[in-house]
Amino acid sequence: MIKLPSGVEINNLIDDLKIISWEASEILLHYSKILKNKEDKNIILKNNNEEPVTKADLEVNDLIIQRINENYKNVNWKILSEENVKIELKNCYEDSDWLWVLDPLDGTKDFIQGTGNYAMHLALNYKQKPYLGFVLIPEREELWISDGKKIWCERKGKHSISPSLVKKKNLKDMIIVTSENHSNPTLNNLIDKVGFKEIKKMGSIGCKIASIIRGESDIYISLSLPGKSAPKDWDFSAPEAILKAAGGAITNIDNEDLSYGKSNFEHGGTIVATNDLMMHASICLKIKEIIKEYDIYRDES
């Protein structure tokens, strides 16, 4: 059984993180409204194709790090944040058993575009494995929480939501959720060859995983090409925590657990998330067979 650091009580920690998360939600909704109304272009600080940055990213980043440091001054853990890694020269998190992994705004492109498909990810990893997970989806007023054992979703002023994973054995009966802004021809070819029942598109890995947990979709595939950008620890850590607690699974195509804490924090190759832990290995195997049959990777370079 995993024990939290000395002086940290799980229920108090969860309560603190809920308060912090709803504070973050107010910031994100505030800037989202301004962007939608086209009131202030200065919110977008950096707008390139790969890694746009907004004031919302930075304010939520600062808020969460500050609150954790204030509330738990003497606890021996570190905080890995997407925004902070951009200004640090090396991985200084390898020696920490307990590590917060934060993405203050996952799906920044969708945030800028006004689709509503963006999220805040916050996870507490133990020995480089996700333990606690928070995925906040402000536009839906949803806060998905995993305490290491169970999962639930709180909604501000509304009834909570329970997981509703709809398990299907046949790939062709599944609904796949995939990226609007990060697709590539190789992944599109794979999706076409599988022949999924339906394709849903949205930003933010947290939003995609939440859609699986709600029962709105069944599977998500991330396929990163060599030499191109790939998801990082902060993209997958919190979503993995909530999906596993709900009874789903997320692995690489060989059904191996994701490996966190690498020097570049990247999760390259093909990653599969499904709504069914028991069927996950066979689903990965079927996808591998399709990849081999159609030589899906032949154009990767």
C-alpha positions as CSV (number, residue, x, y, z in Angstrom):
1,M,0.0,0.0,0.0
2,I,1.3,3.4,-1.0
3,K,1.6,5.9,1.9
4,L,1.6,9.6,1.3
5,P,4.6,11.7,2.6
6,S,4.7,12.3,6.3
7,G,2.2,14.9,7.5
8,V,-0.1,14.6,4.4
9,E,-3.6,13.2,5.0
10,I,-5.4,12.1,1.8
11,N,-8.8,13.6,2.5
12,N,-7.3,17.0,3.4
13,L,-5.1,16.9,0.3
14,I,-8.1,16.1,-1.9
15,D,-10.1,19.0,-0.4
16,D,-7.2,21.4,-0.9
17,L,-6.7,20.4,-4.5
18,K,-10.4,20.8,-5.2
19,I,-10.3,24.3,-4.0
20,I,-7.2,25.1,-6.0
21,S,-8.7,23.4,-9.1
22,W,-11.9,25.6,-9.0
23,E,-9.7,28.7,-8.6
24,A,-7.9,27.6,-11.7
25,S,-11.2,27.1,-13.5
26,E,-12.2,30.7,-12.8
27,I,-8.9,32.0,-14.3
28,L,-9.3,29.8,-17.4
29,L,-13.0,30.8,-18.0
30,H,-12.1,34.4,-17.5
31,Y,-9.5,34.4,-20.3
32,S,-11.6,32.1,-22.4
33,K,-14.5,34.6,-22.4
34,I,-12.1,37.5,-23.3
35,L,-10.8,35.5,-26.3
36,K,-14.2,34.5,-27.5
37,N,-15.3,38.2,-27.4
38,K,-12.1,39.2,-29.1
39,E,-11.6,41.9,-26.4
40,D,-7.8,41.6,-25.9
41,K,-5.3,40.1,-28.3
42,N,-2.5,40.4,-25.7
43,I,-3.7,37.2,-23.9
44,I,-1.8,35.1,-26.5
45,L,1.9,35.5,-25.6
46,K,3.3,33.0,-28.1
47,N,1.3,31.5,-31.0
48,N,3.4,29.1,-33.0
49,N,2.2,25.8,-34.5
50,E,3.6,23.5,-31.8
51,E,3.5,25.2,-28.4
52,P,1.2,28.3,-28.1
53,V,1.3,30.0,-24.7
54,T,-1.3,32.4,-23.2
55,K,-1.6,34.4,-20.0
56,A,-4.0,31.7,-18.8
57,D,-1.3,29.1,-19.0
58,L,1.1,31.1,-16.9
59,E,-1.4,32.3,-14.3
60,V,-2.8,28.9,-13.6
61,N,0.7,27.5,-13.5
62,D,1.8,30.1,-10.9
63,L,-1.5,29.7,-8.9
64,I,-1.2,25.9,-8.5
65,I,2.6,25.9,-7.7
66,Q,2.1,28.7,-5.2
67,R,-0.8,27.0,-3.4
68,I,0.9,23.6,-3.1
69,N,4.1,25.2,-1.8
70,E,2.1,27.4,0.7
71,N,0.0,24.5,2.0
72,Y,2.7,21.9,2.2
73,K,5.9,23.8,3.0
74,N,7.8,20.9,4.6
75,V,6.8,18.0,2.4
76,N,9.5,16.3,0.4
77,W,8.0,16.4,-3.1
78,K,8.8,18.4,-6.3
79,I,6.6,19.9,-9.0
80,L,7.1,19.3,-12.7
81,S,5.3,21.7,-14.8
82,E,5.1,22.1,-18.6
83,E,5.7,25.9,-18.3
84,N,8.6,25.6,-15.9
85,V,10.4,22.9,-18.0
86,K,10.6,25.4,-20.9
87,I,13.0,27.6,-18.8
88,E,14.9,24.9,-17.1
89,L,18.0,23.3,-18.7
90,K,17.9,19.8,-17.3
91,N,15.7,17.2,-15.7
92,C,16.1,17.9,-12.0
93,Y,13.2,15.6,-10.9
94,E,14.8,12.2,-11.1
95,D,15.7,11.9,-7.4
96,S,12.2,12.6,-6.1
97,D,9.8,9.7,-5.2
98,W,6.9,12.1,-5.0
99,L,6.4,14.4,-8.0
100,W,3.5,16.7,-8.9
101,V,3.0,16.7,-12.7
102,L,1.2,19.8,-13.9
103,D,-0.2,21.0,-17.2
104,P,-2.0,24.2,-16.4
105,L,-3.7,24.3,-19.8
106,D,-3.8,21.2,-22.0
107,G,-5.3,22.0,-25.3
108,T,-4.1,25.6,-25.7
109,K,-4.9,25.6,-29.4
110,D,-8.5,24.7,-28.6
111,F,-8.5,27.3,-25.8
112,I,-7.5,30.0,-28.4
113,Q,-10.0,28.7,-31.0
114,G,-12.8,28.8,-28.5
115,T,-13.9,25.1,-28.8
116,G,-14.1,24.6,-25.0
117,N,-12.1,21.4,-25.3
118,Y,-9.3,22.3,-23.0
119,A,-8.3,21.1,-19.5
120,M,-6.1,21.4,-16.5
121,H,-4.1,18.3,-15.6
122,L,-2.6,17.8,-12.1
123,A,-1.2,14.4,-11.0
124,L,0.8,13.2,-8.1
125,N,3.2,10.5,-9.2
126,Y,4.9,8.0,-6.9
127,K,8.1,6.5,-8.2
128,Q,7.3,7.7,-11.7
129,K,3.8,6.2,-11.8
130,P,0.6,8.3,-11.6
131,Y,-1.1,8.0,-8.2
132,L,-3.5,10.8,-7.7
133,G,-5.1,12.6,-10.7
134,F,-7.2,15.7,-11.3
135,V,-8.5,16.6,-14.7
136,L,-10.5,19.9,-14.8
137,I,-12.7,20.7,-17.8
138,P,-13.8,24.3,-17.0
139,E,-16.3,24.7,-19.9
140,R,-18.2,21.6,-18.7
141,E,-17.8,22.5,-15.0
142,E,-16.3,19.1,-14.5
143,L,-13.5,18.1,-12.1
144,W,-12.5,14.4,-12.5
145,I,-10.7,13.1,-9.4
146,S,-8.8,9.9,-8.7
147,D,-7.6,9.4,-5.1
148,G,-5.5,6.3,-6.0
149,K,-8.4,3.9,-5.5
150,K,-11.6,5.3,-6.9
151,I,-12.7,8.0,-9.3
152,W,-15.5,10.6,-9.3
153,C,-16.5,13.8,-11.0
154,E,-17.6,16.9,-9.2
155,R,-19.5,19.6,-11.0
156,K,-19.9,23.1,-9.6
157,G,-23.5,23.5,-8.3
158,K,-24.6,20.3,-10.1
159,H,-24.9,16.6,-9.4
160,S,-21.7,14.6,-9.7
161,I,-21.1,12.2,-12.6
162,S,-20.2,8.6,-12.2
163,P,-18.0,6.7,-14.7
164,S,-20.0,5.0,-17.5
165,L,-17.5,3.0,-19.5
166,V,-19.3,1.1,-22.3
167,K,-17.2,-2.0,-23.1
168,K,-17.1,-3.4,-26.6
169,K,-15.1,-6.3,-27.9
170,N,-15.0,-5.5,-31.6
171,L,-12.8,-2.6,-32.8
172,K,-15.3,-1.8,-35.6
173,D,-18.0,-1.2,-32.9
174,M,-15.9,1.4,-31.1
175,I,-16.0,5.1,-31.2
176,I,-12.5,6.6,-31.4
177,V,-11.7,10.1,-30.1
178,T,-8.8,11.8,-31.8
179,S,-7.2,15.2,-32.1
180,E,-8.4,18.1,-34.1
181,N,-5.1,20.0,-34.1
182,H,-2.5,17.2,-33.9
183,S,-3.5,14.6,-36.4
184,N,-1.1,13.2,-39.0
185,P,-1.5,11.2,-42.2
186,T,-0.1,8.0,-40.6
187,L,-2.6,8.0,-37.8
188,N,-5.5,9.0,-40.1
189,N,-4.5,6.0,-42.3
190,L,-4.6,3.6,-39.3
191,I,-8.0,4.9,-38.2
192,D,-9.3,4.5,-41.7
193,K,-8.0,0.9,-42.0
194,V,-9.5,-0.1,-38.6
195,G,-12.9,1.2,-39.7
196,F,-14.1,2.5,-36.4
197,K,-17.9,3.0,-35.9
198,E,-17.5,6.7,-35.4
199,I,-14.7,9.3,-35.1
200,K,-15.0,12.2,-32.6
201,K,-12.5,15.0,-32.7
202,M,-11.5,17.3,-29.8
203,G,-8.5,18.9,-28.2
204,S,-6.8,18.0,-24.9
205,I,-5.9,14.5,-23.9
206,G,-7.8,15.1,-20.6
207,C,-11.0,15.9,-22.5
208,K,-10.5,12.8,-24.7
209,I,-10.0,10.5,-21.7
210,A,-13.0,12.1,-19.9
211,S,-15.1,11.3,-22.9
212,I,-14.1,7.7,-22.7
213,I,-15.0,7.6,-18.9
214,R,-18.4,9.2,-19.6
215,G,-19.1,6.5,-22.2
216,E,-19.2,8.9,-25.1
217,S,-16.2,7.2,-26.8
218,D,-14.3,4.0,-26.4
219,I,-10.7,4.4,-27.5
220,Y,-8.0,7.0,-28.1
221,I,-4.8,6.5,-30.1
222,S,-1.7,8.8,-30.0
223,L,0.7,8.2,-32.8
224,S,3.9,10.4,-32.8
225,L,6.1,10.3,-35.8
226,P,9.9,10.2,-35.5
227,G,11.4,13.7,-35.3
228,K,8.1,15.3,-34.6
229,S,6.5,16.5,-31.4
230,A,5.2,13.9,-29.0
231,P,3.0,14.1,-25.8
232,K,4.9,14.6,-22.6
233,D,4.5,13.4,-19.0
234,W,2.1,16.3,-18.1
235,D,-0.2,15.3,-21.0
236,F,-0.7,11.8,-19.8
237,S,-0.1,11.6,-16.1
238,A,-3.4,12.9,-14.7
239,P,-5.5,11.4,-17.5
240,E,-3.9,8.0,-16.9
241,A,-4.7,8.2,-13.2
242,I,-8.4,8.8,-13.8
243,L,-8.8,6.3,-16.6
244,K,-7.1,3.5,-14.7
245,A,-9.2,4.2,-11.6
246,A,-12.3,4.0,-13.8
247,G,-11.4,0.6,-15.1
248,G,-9.7,1.5,-18.4
249,A,-6.1,1.2,-19.5
250,I,-3.5,3.2,-21.3
251,T,-0.3,1.7,-22.6
252,N,2.0,1.7,-25.6
253,I,1.0,-0.5,-28.6
254,D,2.9,-3.4,-27.0
255,N,0.7,-3.2,-23.9
256,E,3.6,-1.9,-21.8
257,D,3.0,0.7,-19.1
258,L,3.9,4.3,-20.0
259,S,7.4,5.3,-18.9
260,Y,7.5,8.6,-17.0
261,G,10.6,10.6,-15.9
262,K,12.7,10.3,-19.1
263,S,15.1,13.1,-19.8
264,N,12.9,14.6,-22.5
265,F,9.6,13.6,-20.8
266,E,8.3,12.3,-24.1
267,H,5.9,9.5,-24.9
268,G,6.7,8.7,-28.5
269,G,5.4,6.0,-30.8
270,T,1.9,4.6,-30.6
271,I,-0.1,4.8,-27.4
272,V,-3.5,3.3,-26.9
273,A,-6.1,4.2,-24.3
274,T,-9.3,2.1,-23.9
275,N,-12.3,1.8,-21.7
276,D,-11.6,-1.9,-20.8
277,L,-8.7,-3.1,-18.8
278,M,-9.5,-6.8,-19.4
279,M,-9.7,-6.4,-23.2
280,H,-7.0,-3.8,-23.6
281,A,-4.2,-6.3,-24.5
282,S,-6.2,-7.9,-27.2
283,I,-7.2,-4.5,-28.6
284,C,-3.6,-3.5,-28.8
285,L,-2.7,-6.8,-30.5
286,K,-5.5,-6.3,-33.1
287,I,-4.2,-2.7,-33.8
288,K,-0.7,-4.1,-34.2
289,E,-1.9,-6.7,-36.7
290,I,-3.6,-4.0,-38.7
291,I,-0.5,-1.9,-38.7
292,K,1.6,-4.8,-40.0
293,E,-1.0,-5.9,-42.5
294,Y,-1.2,-2.5,-44.2
295,D,2.4,-1.4,-43.4
296,I,1.0,1.7,-41.7
297,Y,4.4,3.1,-40.7
298,R,6.0,2.8,-44.2
299,D,5.8,6.6,-44.8
300,E,7.2,7.6,-41.5
301,S,10.5,9.5,-41.8
